[in-house]
Amino acid sequence: MTLWFLVTRNLLRRPLRLVLTVLPMCLAFVGFSIIIGIDNAYDVEYELDEKQRVVTINRQSIVQPLNESSVARIRELPHTTAVTFVTWFGGYFQKPDQVFSQYAVDLDSYFKVFPDIQLSAEAEQVWLQDPRAVLITPQLAARFNWRPGDKITLTTSIWTRKNFSNDWTFIVAGEYTPEAGTEPEALLLKHKFLDQNRLFGRGLSSFFVTRVADGVDTVTAMNTIDALFENSKTPTFTSKESSFAESFRRQLGDLALMTKLVLAIAILVVFLLTSSSMAQSVVERKRELAIFSAIGFSRLKIAALLLAENILIVCAAMTIAVVVTGVTAWSLQALLTDGPFADIELRTGDILQIAAVAVSLGMAGAFFPLLQVLRKDLAIHLKSAV
């Protein structure tokens, strides 16, 4: 009889217990795997770092505004080639759950900072002529079936119009092609139109975007910008565009913290289940283990047999969880056309990480029961085995 034969026969001896042991472990690993998949969906494309751009916000919070006049001071720095200011509009279309990114941008400087944005001549003409004109990405246009010339109304709880209404009507000028790594669903409106019609906040913006000169270290540029406003009324915090975009997109909460909490719960559940299962197995099979000892099995070989069973149970739960997560991700991609939940995925490194956690938990959960096996004289149970 091989060790593998003994392991599989022992595992299948009590199918109901095996299922009841594997199922809670599987649920724990599924939760952990899905959180990792969501975290991956929020990863920013790091092509943004190649654009040599940095983003400046108020040091207190992005909710606190910055003075647009401060842009002129950044423009005077030798390492900058272009600077623009942007304000988050924060509206929704028809229903509160129909949200997407909307930015009020400066007409004169925005496309100097984002030169790779492309739009047709027709869209550009309407965009320049009509104060209410907005530009939308192709994916956003497909989502709501918007066409050039359509009038759309966005409702925002942030900006109130001078007539005390929170409804803003815009005209679709056309589509624009966003840069790689930026948001696929976004709308650009004119900052001047927002400024002229909002009840409060004139001359304020949410953040600045600076394009750093080639050959200049972005970290040096970030420190220089922040030093410029160190002693002002609105001290700043500047970061790389990729870091800012990632933090801005993670509006569901701190997924890194959530991942750690779910991992801690998964580890606790699996550890308790494996320890309990192993301890119960050792007690129930003490006569069987005594026979193994009598026919020549060493204590280490018996311990290896039990350890292999424990690791196999945990790995089976882990494998089922990864498959369930993969099927879930595939289903969401088929059902959803946008949003982070449409991009849930488990990468090879994530699967290896989960596998390492599973094997480690299988070994850790078997530690104390196996310690008893190695310490006790198994032969004392031999009489009751006959």
Beta strands, then each sheet from edge to edge (+ up, - down):
strand 1: 53-58
strand 2: 66-67
strand 3: 80-88
strand 4: 91-93
strand 5: 101-105
strand 6: 118-119
strand 7: 133-136
strand 8: 151-156
strand 9: 167-177
strand 10: 186-190
strand 11: 204-205
strand 12: 207-212
strand 13: 236-240
sheet 1: 4+ 8- 9+ 7+ 10- 5- 3+ 12- 1+ 13-
sheet 2: 2+ 11-
sheet 3: 4+ 8- 9+ 6-
end
